[in-house]
Amino acid sequence: MIRRPVLVAAAAVALALVPSAAMAYDAPGYGTTVSDATPAVGSAFSLTVTGVDPGAVVTLKVAGKSYTATANANGAATFTVTLTAVGTYTARAYVNGALVSDEVVTVVSGASAGAELSSTGFESAGLAAGAGVLVLAGAGAVLVAKRRRSPSAFD
């Protein structure tokens, strides 16, 4: 009888705690690495696409520009890119006209490059402890109410 609400609550908590990060796309068999996903304006970074047939031509499109590279004997094509404006860009790699990868690169101003990210959110230890106390108090209240309703053997 109480099992269903407990399972529903557990499922809701599990869904709330599942991370939902945006992921880059890689077609099956391909992989992409970026040397710096947050380069400073004017700083070069490299993007490498792996899993390509050796000798195949790979095209990279980012910020309205196209770059081409030929995959080496290990099946990797490396691009060196320099972006000149702050913003978020999607670098898309194509092999034979088919999209095989995309990566998001966020270009930051020179002053914020390499700077420590600010802390976001809040300290939740106190809130979690308070919530735990309230859950225990609620469970205790339910048990007390249940005992008051059930007939005693001494009545």
RANORUR-V715656 format. One record per residue. SS is DSSP state (H for helix, E for strand, C for the rest). PHI is phi in radians with two decimals (NA if undefined). D_FIRST is the distance of its C-alpha to the first C-alpha in Angstrom with 1 decimal. Layout:
# RANORUR-V715656
SS_PHI_D_FIRST + SS_PHI_D_FIRST
This chain:
# RANORUR-V715656
C_NA_0.0 + C_-1.59_3.8 + H_-1.13_5.5 + H_-1.07_6.6 + H_-1.06_8.3 + H_-1.15_9.7 + H_-1.14_11.1 + H_-1.12_12.5 + H_-1.11_14.0 + H_-1.12_15.5 + H_-1.14_17.0 + H_-1.12_18.5 + H_-1.13_20.0 + H_-1.09_21.4 + H_-1.14_23.0 + H_-1.19_24.5 + H_-1.56_26.0 + C_-1.24_27.6 + C_-1.20_31.3 + C_-2.24_32.9 + C_-1.56_36.6 + C_-1.25_39.2 + C_-2.00_40.7 + C_-1.34_44.2 + E_-1.72_44.8 + E_-2.33_46.5 + C_-1.12_47.1 + C_-0.95_46.3 + C_1.62_49.0 + C_-1.97_50.2 + E_-2.51_49.6 + E_-2.41_50.8 + E_-2.24_51.6 + E_-2.11_53.0 + C_-1.17_55.1 + C_-2.63_54.0 + C_-1.37_51.3 + C_-2.34_52.6 + C_-1.29_56.4 + E_-1.38_58.7 + C_-0.96_60.9 + C_1.44_63.8 + C_-1.59_62.3 + E_-1.36_62.3 + E_-2.37_59.1 + E_-1.96_58.8 + E_-2.24_56.3 + E_-2.08_56.3 + E_-1.85_54.9 + E_-2.02_54.4 + C_1.56_54.0 + C_-1.56_56.9 + C_-1.10_59.6 + C_-0.95_62.6 + C_1.54_65.2 + C_-1.28_62.9 + E_-1.58_63.3 + E_-1.98_60.3 + E_-1.94_60.4 + E_-2.00_58.6 + E_-2.09_58.2 + E_-2.69_57.4 + C_0.94_58.6 + C_1.34_60.7 + E_-2.02_62.6 + E_-2.05_62.7 + E_-2.20_63.5 + E_-2.22_64.1 + E_-2.60_64.1 + E_-1.79_64.8 + C_-1.15_62.3 + C_-1.37_63.9 + C_-1.08_64.1 + C_-1.55_60.6 + C_1.40_59.1 + E_-2.09_58.7 + E_-2.08_60.1 + E_-2.02_60.5 + E_-2.07_61.2 + E_-1.97_62.4 + E_-2.19_61.5 + E_-2.23_62.5 + C_-1.85_60.9 + C_-1.90_62.9 + C_-2.44_60.5 + C_-1.13_57.3 + E_2.74_54.2 + E_-1.90_51.5 + E_-2.17_52.8 + E_-1.92_51.3 + E_-1.66_53.6 + E_-1.98_53.3 + E_-1.88_54.9 + E_-2.19_56.2 + E_-2.18_57.6 + C_0.93_59.6 + C_1.43_58.2 + E_-1.75_54.5 + E_-1.17_52.2 + E_-2.00_51.2 + E_-2.88_50.0 + E_-2.52_49.4 + E_-2.32_49.1 + E_-1.69_48.8 + E_-2.16_51.5 + E_-1.91_51.6 + E_-1.53_55.2 + E_-1.99_55.5 + C_-1.19_58.5 + C_-1.01_60.8 + C_-1.19_59.8 + C_-1.69_56.1 + C_-1.20_56.6 + C_1.34_55.6 + C_-1.33_54.3 + C_-1.23_51.2 + C_-1.20_48.2 + C_-1.27_47.0 + C_-1.39_43.7 + C_-2.09_41.0 + C_1.56_37.6 + C_-2.62_36.9 + C_-1.34_36.1 + C_-1.87_32.3 + H_-1.09_32.1 + H_-1.13_32.1 + H_-1.12_29.6 + H_-1.13_27.2 + H_-1.12_27.8 + H_-1.09_27.2 + H_-1.12_23.9 + H_-1.10_22.8 + H_-1.10_23.9 + H_-1.12_22.0 + H_-1.12_18.7 + H_-1.12_19.4 + H_-1.12_20.4 + H_-1.13_17.2 + H_-1.11_15.1 + H_-1.11_17.7 + H_-1.12_17.5 + H_-1.12_13.8 + H_-1.12_14.5 + H_-1.11_17.7 + H_-1.11_16.1 + H_-1.17_13.6 + H_-1.17_16.7 + H_-1.16_18.8 + H_-1.38_16.7 + C_-1.35_16.4 + C_-1.18_19.8 + C_-1.60_22.1 + C_-1.26_24.2 + C_-1.65_27.3 + C_-1.30_27.0
